[in-house]
Amino acid sequence: MVAVDREEHSRSVKQKILDAARELLVADGVEGFSMRKLAGKIGYTATGIYHHFPDKQAVLEEVIETDFRSLRASLGRIGNVGDPIDRIQQMGMAYVDFAIEFPSHYQILFMTPASLPPDTKIVRCDPAEDAYAFLKQVVIEGLALGRFRTEFLDADELSQIIWSSAHGLVSLHITKGNDPWVPWRDLRSVSEKLFEALLRGLVR
């Protein structure tokens, strides 16, 4: 029982460290992130943090890897939709919903220069783990079925057009959503119309 309690406490502390690290990364960027700041934010000594993570890089890697897995899990819930075009539209909305629910996660993944290390446990180009590979796989399926206009034949190009459209709208809302200069409309509602218009332009 004592061992279980210790394990649970260790998991709780580790999660507290990761949550605080994410907040610092969003506020200060990778360059401004330090173990000293992290320790101060959660009221721990640096030694206490080193008990759970060997160094700063290990903290950064775990934050990024954890958030990538969360995004991939959100996208995976619509993987059984039969038509690839419908699947792309639903993937786009799942992407937006992830950003709405976890804006700090989104900023770390797509709005900071931090990236996954070469030895990450996430397998690059594996649709089961890599969100970009998952999108590209659906695009390839659509191409094979002849669903896209003939000038769009490059799966990477198509995937990047779709991804950048979603990212542009989401990142504007995250960075400027509280700016009264723009009469912002509901992000989810605008996103639905964005994907409908985008796909009308891409699909035969």
C-alpha positions as CSV (number, residue, x, y, z in Angstrom):
1,M,0.0,0.0,0.0
2,V,2.9,2.3,0.9
3,A,4.6,1.6,-2.4
4,V,1.3,2.4,-4.3
5,D,1.0,5.7,-2.4
6,R,4.5,6.6,-3.3
7,E,4.0,5.8,-6.9
8,E,0.8,7.8,-7.1
9,H,2.6,10.7,-5.3
10,S,5.5,10.5,-7.8
11,R,3.0,10.6,-10.8
12,S,1.2,13.6,-9.2
13,V,4.5,15.5,-8.7
14,K,5.7,14.7,-12.2
15,Q,2.4,16.0,-13.7
16,K,2.7,19.2,-11.6
17,I,6.2,19.7,-13.0
18,L,5.0,19.1,-16.6
19,D,2.0,21.5,-16.3
20,A,4.2,24.2,-14.8
21,A,6.8,23.6,-17.5
22,R,4.2,24.0,-20.2
23,E,3.0,27.3,-18.8
24,L,6.6,28.6,-18.6
25,L,7.3,27.5,-22.2
26,V,4.2,29.3,-23.4
27,A,5.1,32.5,-21.5
28,D,8.9,32.6,-22.1
29,G,9.6,30.3,-25.0
30,V,12.3,27.6,-25.0
31,E,15.1,30.1,-24.8
32,G,13.7,31.6,-21.6
33,F,12.9,28.2,-19.9
34,S,15.2,27.1,-17.1
35,M,15.1,24.6,-14.3
36,R,15.5,27.4,-11.8
37,K,12.4,29.1,-13.0
38,L,10.5,25.8,-13.0
39,A,11.5,25.1,-9.5
40,G,10.4,28.5,-8.4
41,K,7.1,28.2,-10.1
42,I,6.1,25.1,-8.2
43,G,7.8,25.8,-4.9
44,Y,10.3,23.0,-5.3
45,T,14.1,22.9,-5.1
46,A,15.9,22.1,-8.3
47,T,17.1,18.9,-6.6
48,G,13.4,17.9,-6.2
49,I,12.8,18.3,-9.9
50,Y,16.0,16.4,-10.8
51,H,14.6,13.4,-8.9
52,H,12.0,13.1,-11.6
53,F,13.8,14.5,-14.6
54,P,17.6,14.3,-15.2
55,D,17.8,17.6,-17.0
56,K,16.0,20.5,-18.8
57,Q,16.0,18.6,-22.1
58,A,14.2,15.7,-20.5
59,V,11.4,18.0,-19.3
60,L,11.1,19.6,-22.7
61,E,11.0,16.3,-24.5
62,E,8.3,14.9,-22.2
63,V,6.1,17.9,-22.5
64,I,6.2,17.8,-26.3
65,E,5.9,14.1,-26.6
66,T,2.9,14.0,-24.2
67,D,1.1,16.8,-26.1
68,F,1.7,15.2,-29.4
69,R,0.2,11.9,-28.1
70,S,-2.8,13.9,-26.8
71,L,-3.4,15.5,-30.2
72,R,-3.1,12.2,-32.0
73,A,-5.6,10.6,-29.6
74,S,-8.1,13.4,-30.4
75,L,-7.7,12.8,-34.2
76,G,-7.8,9.0,-33.8
77,R,-11.4,9.1,-32.6
78,I,-12.6,9.9,-36.1
79,G,-10.5,7.3,-37.8
80,N,-13.4,5.1,-38.7
81,V,-15.3,7.6,-40.9
82,G,-15.6,5.9,-44.3
83,D,-15.3,8.7,-46.8
84,P,-11.8,10.3,-46.8
85,I,-13.1,13.8,-47.5
86,D,-15.6,13.6,-44.6
87,R,-12.7,12.3,-42.5
88,I,-10.5,15.2,-43.4
89,Q,-13.3,17.7,-42.4
90,Q,-13.9,15.9,-39.1
91,M,-10.1,15.7,-38.5
92,G,-9.9,19.5,-39.0
93,M,-12.6,20.0,-36.4
94,A,-11.0,17.6,-34.0
95,Y,-7.8,19.7,-34.4
96,V,-9.6,22.9,-33.7
97,D,-11.4,21.4,-30.7
98,F,-8.0,20.3,-29.3
99,A,-6.7,23.8,-29.6
100,I,-9.8,25.2,-27.9
101,E,-9.6,22.8,-25.1
102,F,-5.8,22.8,-24.7
103,P,-4.5,26.1,-25.9
104,S,-1.3,25.8,-23.9
105,H,-0.6,22.4,-25.4
106,Y,-1.3,23.8,-28.9
107,Q,1.1,26.7,-28.4
108,I,3.9,24.3,-27.4
109,L,3.3,22.0,-30.3
110,F,2.8,24.5,-33.1
111,M,3.7,28.0,-31.9
112,T,7.1,27.5,-30.4
113,P,10.4,26.4,-32.1
114,A,10.6,23.3,-29.7
115,S,10.5,20.0,-31.6
116,L,10.7,16.3,-30.9
117,P,14.2,15.0,-30.4
118,P,15.6,12.4,-32.9
119,D,15.3,9.6,-30.3
120,T,11.7,10.3,-29.4
121,K,9.4,7.4,-28.6
122,I,6.9,8.7,-31.1
123,V,7.5,7.0,-34.4
124,R,7.7,9.5,-37.2
125,C,5.6,8.7,-40.3
126,D,3.5,6.1,-38.4
127,P,-0.1,7.2,-38.8
128,A,-0.9,5.4,-35.5
129,E,1.3,8.0,-33.6
130,D,2.3,10.8,-35.9
131,A,-0.6,13.3,-36.5
132,Y,0.9,14.6,-39.8
133,A,1.3,11.0,-41.1
134,F,-2.3,10.4,-40.1
135,L,-3.5,13.3,-42.2
136,K,-1.3,12.4,-45.1
137,Q,-2.6,8.8,-45.0
138,V,-6.2,10.1,-45.5
139,V,-5.1,12.4,-48.2
140,I,-3.3,9.6,-50.0
141,E,-6.5,7.6,-49.8
142,G,-8.5,10.5,-51.3
143,L,-6.0,10.8,-54.1
144,A,-6.2,7.0,-54.9
145,L,-10.0,7.3,-55.1
146,G,-9.7,10.3,-57.5
147,R,-11.5,12.7,-55.1
148,F,-9.2,15.7,-55.5
149,R,-8.9,18.0,-58.5
150,T,-6.2,16.9,-61.0
151,E,-3.9,19.8,-60.3
152,F,-3.5,18.5,-56.7
153,L,-1.4,15.3,-56.9
154,D,1.2,15.8,-54.2
155,A,0.0,14.3,-50.9
156,D,2.4,16.4,-48.8
157,E,1.4,19.6,-50.6
158,L,-2.3,18.8,-50.0
159,S,-1.7,17.9,-46.4
160,Q,0.2,21.1,-45.8
161,I,-2.5,23.2,-47.4
162,I,-5.1,21.6,-45.2
163,W,-3.0,21.9,-42.0
164,S,-1.9,25.5,-42.6
165,S,-5.5,26.6,-43.1
166,A,-6.6,25.2,-39.8
167,H,-3.4,26.5,-38.0
168,G,-3.8,30.0,-39.4
169,L,-7.2,30.4,-38.0
170,V,-6.5,28.8,-34.7
171,S,-3.2,30.7,-34.1
172,L,-4.9,34.0,-34.8
173,H,-7.5,33.3,-32.2
174,I,-5.0,32.2,-29.6
175,T,-2.7,35.2,-30.1
176,K,-5.3,37.9,-31.0
177,G,-8.6,36.5,-29.7
178,N,-8.9,39.0,-26.9
179,D,-8.0,42.0,-29.2
180,P,-11.2,44.2,-29.4
181,W,-9.9,45.7,-32.7
182,V,-11.3,42.7,-34.5
183,P,-14.9,41.6,-34.1
184,W,-14.0,37.9,-33.8
185,R,-16.6,35.3,-34.6
186,D,-16.9,31.9,-32.8
187,L,-13.8,29.9,-33.7
188,R,-15.6,26.6,-34.1
189,S,-18.4,28.0,-36.3
190,V,-15.9,29.8,-38.5
191,S,-13.7,26.7,-38.7
192,E,-16.6,24.6,-40.0
193,K,-17.1,27.1,-42.8
194,L,-13.4,27.3,-43.5
195,F,-13.1,23.5,-44.0
196,E,-16.3,23.4,-46.2
197,A,-14.9,26.2,-48.4
198,L,-11.4,24.7,-48.5
199,L,-12.6,21.3,-49.5
200,R,-14.9,22.7,-52.1
201,G,-11.8,24.2,-53.7
202,L,-9.8,21.0,-53.5
203,V,-12.3,18.3,-54.3
204,R,-13.6,17.3,-57.8
